[in-house]
Amino acid sequence: MPGIYLPSEYGYVLAAATSTFFVNMFHSTLTSRARKASGQKYPISYASNELAEKDHKAYLFNCAQRAHNNFTENLTPFLGALLISGLRYPVAAASLGAAWTVFRVVFAYGYAKKGPQGRLYGSVGASLADFALKLMAAYTSFRFIQDV
């Protein structure tokens, strides 16, 4: 009976996945600080366009909030690709996962402090790592289908 066996290096994949918990905390901290600086109270998710155009702190709050939302939008597909590709290529997957995590921190900090133009380096790096993981996940899936 065929089964899935975890490679001995799969712990690296799990460590890369775990690192995203701390990236989420980093995003939360950036957003909370920007919220406090802008004076936006809960449950307001974003400052209005009118306020953000007049108040740079409100604008940066919107940027920090958008960066955090972008992170959560991308987290689930990233983790799926990481965990799947790690079944066959654990070290490569973990390395790409670590790169994605670092670039997402660069993305978060740049976006929260400089606005949309500040996210570019982190965005490009994270996108490349993510795309490579998705290709590896597709190939891993294909190989599992072939092996049946």
Contact map, one row per residue, 1 for C-alpha under 8 A:
1110000000000000000000000000000000000000000000000000000000000000000000000000000000000000000000000000000000000000000000000000000000000000000000000000
1111000000000000000000000000000000000000000000000000000000000000000000000000000000000000000000000000000000000000000000000000000000000000000000000001
1111100000000000000000000000000000000000000000000000000000000000000000000000000000000000000000000000000000000000000000000000000000000000000000000000
0111110000000000000000000000000000000000000000000000000000000000000000000000000000000000000000000000000000000000000000000000000000000000000000000000
0011111000000000000000000000000000000000000000000000000000000000000000000000000000000010000000000000000000000000000000000000000000000000000000000000
0001111101000000000000000000000000000000000000000000000000000000000000000000000000000010000000000000000000000000000000000000000000000000000000000000
0000111111000000000000000000000000000000000000000000000000000000000000000000000000000011010000000000000000000000000000000000000000000000000000000000
0000011111100000000000000000000000000000000000000000000000000000000000000000000000000000000000000000000000000000000000000000000000000000000000000000
0000001111111000000000000000000000000000000000000000000000000000000000000000000000000000011000000000000000000000000000000000000000000000000000000000
0000011111111100000000000000000000000000000000000000000000000000000000000000000000000110011000000000000000000000000000000000000000000000000000000000
0000000111111110000000000000000000000000000000000000000000000000000000000000000000000000000000000000000000000000000000000000000000000000000000000000
0000000011111111000000000000000000000000000000000000000000000000000000000000000000000000011001000000000000000000000000000000000000000000000000000000
0000000011111111100000000000000000000000000000000000000000000000000000000000000001100100011011001000000000000000000000000000000000000000000000000000
0000000001111111110000000000000000000000000000000000000000000000000000000000000000100000000001000000000000000000000000000000000000000000000000000000
0000000000111111111000000000000000000000000000000000000000000000000000000000000000000000000001000000000000000000000000000000000000000000000000000000
0000000000011111111100000000000000000000000000000000000000000000000000000000000000000000000001101100100000000000000000000000000000000000000000000000
0000000000001111111110000000000000000000000000000000000000000000000000000000001001100000000000001000000000000000000000000000000000000000000000000000
0000000000000111111111000000000000000000000000000000000000000000000000000000000000000000000000000000000000000000000000000000000000000000000000000000
0000000000000011111111100000000000000000000000000000000000000000000000000000000000000000000000000100100000000000000000000000000000000000000000000000
0000000000000001111111110000000000000000000000000000000000000000000000000000000000000000000000000000100000000000000000000000000000000000000000000000
0000000000000000111111111000000000000000000000000000000000000000000000000000000000000000000000000000000000000000000000000000000000000000000000000000
0000000000000000011111111100000000000000000000000000000000000000000000000000000000000000000000000000000000000000000000000000000000000000000000000000
0000000000000000001111111110000000000000000000000000000000000000000000000000000000000000000000000000100110000000000000000000000000000000000000000000
0000000000000000000111111111000000000000000000000000000000000000000100110000000000000000000000000000000000000000000000000000000000000000000000000000
0000000000000000000011111111100000000000000000000000000000000000000000000000000000000000000000000000000000000000000000000000000000000000000000000000
0000000000000000000001111111110000000000000000000000000000000000000000000000000000000000000000000000000010000000000000000000000000000000000000000000
0000000000000000000000111111111000000000000000000000000000000001001100000000000000000000000000000000000000010000000000000000000000000000000000000000
0000000000000000000000011111111100000000000000000000000000000000000100000000000000000000000000000000000000000000000000000000000000000000000000000000
0000000000000000000000001111111110000000000000000000000000000000000000000000000000000000000000000000000000000000000000000000000000000000000000000000
0000000000000000000000000111111111000000000000000000000000000001000000000000000000000000000000000000000000001001000000000000000000000000000000000000
0000000000000000000000000011111111100000000000000000000000001001100100000000000000000000000000000000000000000001000000000000000000000000000000000000
0000000000000000000000000001111111110000000000000000000000000000000000000000000000000000000000000000000000000000000000000000000000000000000000000000
0000000000000000000000000000111111111000000000000000000000000000000000000000000000000000000000000000000000000000000000000000000000000000000000000000
0000000000000000000000000000011111111100000000000000000011011001000000000000000000000000000000000000000000000001000000000000000000000000000000000000
0000000000000000000000000000001111111111100000000000000001001000000000000000000000000000000000000000000000000000000000000000000000000000000000000000
0000000000000000000000000000000111111111100000000000000000000000000000000000000000000000000000000000000000000000000000000000000000000000000000000000
0000000000000000000000000000000011111110000000000000000010000000000000000000000000000000000000000000000000000000000000000000000000000000000000000000
0000000000000000000000000000000001111111000000000000000011001000000000000000000000000000000000000000000000000000000000000000000000000000000000000000
0000000000000000000000000000000000111111100000000000000001000000000000000000000000000000000000000000000000000000000000000000000000000000000000000000
0000000000000000000000000000000000110111110100100000000001000000000000000000000000000000000000000000000000000000000000000000000000000000000000000000
0000000000000000000000000000000000110011111100000000000000000000000000000000000000000000000000000000000000000000000000000000000000000000000000000000
0000000000000000000000000000000000000001111110000000000000000000000000000000000000000000000000000000000000000000000000000000000000000000000000000000
0000000000000000000000000000000000000000111110000000000000000000000000000000000000000000000000000000000000000000000000000000000000000000000000000000
0000000000000000000000000000000000000001111111100000000000000000000000000000000000000000000000000000000000000000000000000000000000000000000000000000
0000000000000000000000000000000000000000011111100000000000000000100000000000000000000000000000000000000000000000000000000000000000000000000000000000
0000000000000000000000000000000000000000000111110000000000001100100000000000000000000000000000000000000000000000000000000000000000000000000000000000
0000000000000000000000000000000000000001000111111011000001101100000000000000000000000000000000000000000000000000000000000000000000000000000000000000
0000000000000000000000000000000000000000000001111111000000000000000000000000000000000000000000000000000000000000000000000000000000000000000000000000
0000000000000000000000000000000000000000000000111111100000000000000000000000000000000000000000000000000000000000000000000000000000000000000000000000
0000000000000000000000000000000000000000000000011111110000000000000000000000000000000000000000000000000000000000000000000000000000000000000000000000
0000000000000000000000000000000000000000000000111111111001100000000000000000000000000000000000000000000000000000000000000000000000000000000000000000
0000000000000000000000000000000000000000000000111111111111100100000000000000000000000000000000000000000000000000000000000000000000000000000000000000
0000000000000000000000000000000000000000000000001111111100100000000000000000000000000000000000000000000000000000000000000000000000000000000000000000
0000000000000000000000000000000000000000000000000111111100000000000000000000000000000000000000000000000000000000000000000000000000000000000000000000
0000000000000000000000000000000000000000000000000011111111100000000000000000000000000000000000000000000000000000000000000000000000000000000000000000
0000000000000000000000000000000000000000000000000001111111110000000000000000000000000000000000000000000000000000000000000000000000000000000000000000
0000000000000000000000000000000001001100000000000001001111111000000000000000000000000000000000000000000000000000000000000000000000000000000000000000
0000000000000000000000000000000001100111000000100011001111111100000000000000000000000000000000000000000000000000000000000000000000000000000000000000
0000000000000000000000000000000000000000000000100011101111111110000000000000000000000000000000000000000000000000000000000000000000000000000000000000
0000000000000000000000000000000001000000000000000000000111111111000000000000000000000000000000000000000000000001111000000000000000000000000000000000
0000000000000000000000000000001001100100000001100000000011111111100000000000000000000000000000000000000000000001000000000000000000000000000000000000
0000000000000000000000000000000000000000000001100001000001111111110000000000000000000000000000000000000000000000000000000000000000000000000000000000
0000000000000000000000000000000000000000000000000000000000111111111000000000000000000000000000000000000000000011001100000000000000000000000000000000
0000000000000000000000000010011001000000000000000000000000011111111100000000000000000000000000000000000000010011100000000000000000000000000000000000
0000000000000000000000000000001000000000000011000000000000001111111110000000000000000000000000000000000000000001000000000000000000000000000000000000
0000000000000000000000000000000000000000000000000000000000000111111111000000000000000000000000000000000000000000000000000000000000000000000000000000
0000000000000000000000000010000000000000000000000000000000000011111111100000000000000000000000000000000000110011000000000000000000000000000000000000
0000000000000000000000010011001000000000000000000000000000000001111111110000000000000000000000000000000000010000000000000000000000000000000000000000
0000000000000000000000000000000000000000000000000000000000000000111111111000000000000000000000000000000000000000000000000000000000000000000000000000
0000000000000000000000000000000000000000000000000000000000000000011111111100000000000000000000000000000000000000000000000000000000000000000000000000
0000000000000000000000010000000000000000000000000000000000000000001111111110000000000000000000000000000100000000000000000000000000000000000000000000
0000000000000000000000010000000000000000000000000000000000000000000111111111000000000000000000000000000000000000000000000000000000000000000000000000
0000000000000000000000000000000000000000000000000000000000000000000011111111000000000000000000000000000000000000000000000000000000000000000000000000
0000000000000000000000000000000000000000000000000000000000000000000001111111110000000000000000000000000000000000000000000000000000000000000000000000
0000000000000000000000000000000000000000000000000000000000000000000000111111111000000000000000000000000000000000000000000000000000000000000000000000
0000000000000000000000000000000000000000000000000000000000000000000000011111111100000000000000000000000000000000000000000000000000000000000000000000
0000000000000000000000000000000000000000000000000000000000000000000000000111111110000000000000000000000000000000000000000000000000000000000000000000
0000000000000000000000000000000000000000000000000000000000000000000000000111111111000000000000000000000000000000000000000000000001001100000000000000
0000000000000000100000000000000000000000000000000000000000000000000000000011111111100000000000000000000000000000000000000000000000000000000000000000
0000000000000000000000000000000000000000000000000000000000000000000000000001111111110000000000000000000000000000000000000000000000000000000000000000
0000000000000000000000000000000000000000000000000000000000000000000000000000111111111000000000000000000000000000000000000000000001001101100000000000
0000000000001000100000000000000000000000000000000000000000000000000000000000011111111100000011001000000000000000000000000000000000001100100000000000
0000000000001100100000000000000000000000000000000000000000000000000000000000001111111110000000000000000000000000000000000000000000000000000000000000
0000000000000000000000000000000000000000000000000000000000000000000000000000000111111111000000000000000000000000000000000000000000000000100110000000
0000000000000000000000000000000000000000000000000000000000000000000000000000000011111111110010000000000000000000000000000000000000001101111100000000
0000000001001000000000000000000000000000000000000000000000000000000000000000000001111111111111000000000000000000000000000000000000000000000000000000
0000111001000000000000000000000000000000000000000000000000000000000000000000000000111111110000000000000000000000000000000000000000000000000100000000
0000001000000000000000000000000000000000000000000000000000000000000000000000000000011111110000000000000000000000000000000000000000000000000100000000
0000000000000000000000000000000000000000000000000000000000000000000000000000000000001111111110000000000000000000000000000000000000000001000000000000
0000001011011000000000000000000000000000000000000000000000000000000000000000000000001111111111000000000000000000000000000000000000000000000000000000
0000000011011000000000000000000000000000000000000000000000000000000000000000000000000100111111100000000000000000000000000000000000000000000000000000
0000000000000000000000000000000000000000000000000000000000000000000000000000000000000100111111110000000000000000000000000000000000000000000000000000
0000000000001000000000000000000000000000000000000000000000000000000000000000000001001100111111111000000000000000000000000000000000001001000000000000
0000000000011111000000000000000000000000000000000000000000000000000000000000000001000100011111111100000000000000000000000000000000000000000000000000
0000000000000001000000000000000000000000000000000000000000000000000000000000000000000000001111111110000000000000000000000000000000000000000000000000
0000000000000000000000000000000000000000000000000000000000000000000000000000000000000000000111111111000000000000000000000000000011011000000000000000
0000000000001001100000000000000000000000000000000000000000000000000000000000000001000000000011111111100000000000000000000000000011001000000000000000
0000000000000001001000000000000000000000000000000000000000000000000000000000000000000000000001111111110000000000000000000000000000000000000000000000
0000000000000000000000000000000000000000000000000000000000000000000000000000000000000000000000111111111000000000000000000000110010000000000000000000
0000000000000000000000000000000000000000000000000000000000000000000000000000000000000000000000011111111100000000000000000000111011000000000000000000
0000000000000001001100100000000000000000000000000000000000000000000000000000000000000000000000001111111110000000000000000000010000000000000000000000
0000000000000000000000000000000000000000000000000000000000000000000000000000000000000000000000000111111111000000000000000000000000000000000000000000
0000000000000000000000000000000000000000000000000000000000000000000000000000000000000000000000000011111111100000000000001110110000000000000000000000
0000000000000000000000100000000000000000000000000000000000000000000000100000000000000000000000000001111111110000000000000110010000000000000000000000
0000000000000000000000100100000000000000000000000000000000000000000000000000000000000000000000000000111111111000000000000100000000000000000000000000
0000000000000000000000000000000000000000000000000000000000000000000000000000000000000000000000000000011111111100000000101100000000000000000000000000
0000000000000000000000000000000000000000000000000000000000000000001000000000000000000000000000000000001111111110000001111110000000000000000000000000
0000000000000000000000000010000000000000000000000000000000000001001100000000000000000000000000000000000111111111000000100100000000000000000000000000
0000000000000000000000000000010000000000000000000000000000000000000000000000000000000000000000000000000011111111100001100000000000000000000000000000
0000000000000000000000000000000000000000000000000000000000000000000000000000000000000000000000000000000001111111111111110100000000000000000000000000
0000000000000000000000000000000000000000000000000000000000000011001000000000000000000000000000000000000000111111111111100000000000000000000000000000
0000000000000000000000000000011001000000000000000000000000011011101000000000000000000000000000000000000000011111111001000000000000000000000000000000
0000000000000000000000000000000000000000000000000000000000010001000000000000000000000000000000000000000000001111111001000000000000000000000000000000
0000000000000000000000000000000000000000000000000000000000010000000000000000000000000000000000000000000000000111111111100000000000000000000000000000
0000000000000000000000000000000000000000000000000000000000010010000000000000000000000000000000000000000000000111111111100000000000000000000000000000
0000000000000000000000000000000000000000000000000000000000000010000000000000000000000000000000000000000000000110011111110000000000000000000000000000
0000000000000000000000000000000000000000000000000000000000000000000000000000000000000000000000000000000000000110011111110000000000000000000000000000
0000000000000000000000000000000000000000000000000000000000000000000000000000000000000000000000000000000000101111111111111000000000000000000000000000
0000000000000000000000000000000000000000000000000000000000000000000000000000000000000000000000000000000001111110011111111110000000000000000000000000
0000000000000000000000000000000000000000000000000000000000000000000000000000000000000000000000000000000000100100000111111111000000000000000000000000
0000000000000000000000000000000000000000000000000000000000000000000000000000000000000000000000000000001001100000000001111111100000000000000000000000
0000000000000000000000000000000000000000000000000000000000000000000000000000000000000000000000000000001111110100000000111111110000000000000000000000
0000000000000000000000000000000000000000000000000000000000000000000000000000000000000000000000000000001100100000000000111111111000000000000000000000
0000000000000000000000000000000000000000000000000000000000000000000000000000000000000000000000000000000000000000000000011111111100000000000000000000
0000000000000000000000000000000000000000000000000000000000000000000000000000000000000000000000000011001000000000000000001111111110000000000000000000
0000000000000000000000000000000000000000000000000000000000000000000000000000000000000000000000000011101100000000000000000111111111000000000000000000
0000000000000000000000000000000000000000000000000000000000000000000000000000000000000000000000000001000000000000000000000011111111100000000000000000
0000000000000000000000000000000000000000000000000000000000000000000000000000000000000000000000000000000000000000000000000001111111110000000000000000
0000000000000000000000000000000000000000000000000000000000000000000000000000000000000000000000011011000000000000000000000000111111111000000000000000
0000000000000000000000000000000000000000000000000000000000000000000000000000010010000000000000011001000000000000000000000000011111111100000000000000
0000000000000000000000000000000000000000000000000000000000000000000000000000000000000000000000000000000000000000000000000000001111111110000000000000
0000000000000000000000000000000000000000000000000000000000000000000000000000000000000000000000010000000000000000000000000000000111111111000000000000
0000000000000000000000000000000000000000000000000000000000000000000000000000010011001000000010011000000000000000000000000000000011111111100000000000
0000000000000000000000000000000000000000000000000000000000000000000000000000010011001000000000000000000000000000000000000000000001111111110000000000
0000000000000000000000000000000000000000000000000000000000000000000000000000000000000000000000000000000000000000000000000000000000111111111000000000
0000000000000000000000000000000000000000000000000000000000000000000000000000000010001000100010000000000000000000000000000000000000011111111100000000
0000000000000000000000000000000000000000000000000000000000000000000000000000000011011000000000000000000000000000000000000000000000001111111110000000
0000000000000000000000000000000000000000000000000000000000000000000000000000000000001000000000000000000000000000000000000000000000000111111111000000
0000000000000000000000000000000000000000000000000000000000000000000000000000000000001000000000000000000000000000000000000000000000000011111111100000
0000000000000000000000000000000000000000000000000000000000000000000000000000000000011011000000000000000000000000000000000000000000000001111111110000
0000000000000000000000000000000000000000000000000000000000000000000000000000000000010000000000000000000000000000000000000000000000000000111111111000
0000000000000000000000000000000000000000000000000000000000000000000000000000000000000000000000000000000000000000000000000000000000000000011111111100
0000000000000000000000000000000000000000000000000000000000000000000000000000000000000000000000000000000000000000000000000000000000000000001111111110
0000000000000000000000000000000000000000000000000000000000000000000000000000000000000000000000000000000000000000000000000000000000000000000111111111
0000000000000000000000000000000000000000000000000000000000000000000000000000000000000000000000000000000000000000000000000000000000000000000011111111
0000000000000000000000000000000000000000000000000000000000000000000000000000000000000000000000000000000000000000000000000000000000000000000001111111
0000000000000000000000000000000000000000000000000000000000000000000000000000000000000000000000000000000000000000000000000000000000000000000000111111
0100000000000000000000000000000000000000000000000000000000000000000000000000000000000000000000000000000000000000000000000000000000000000000000011111
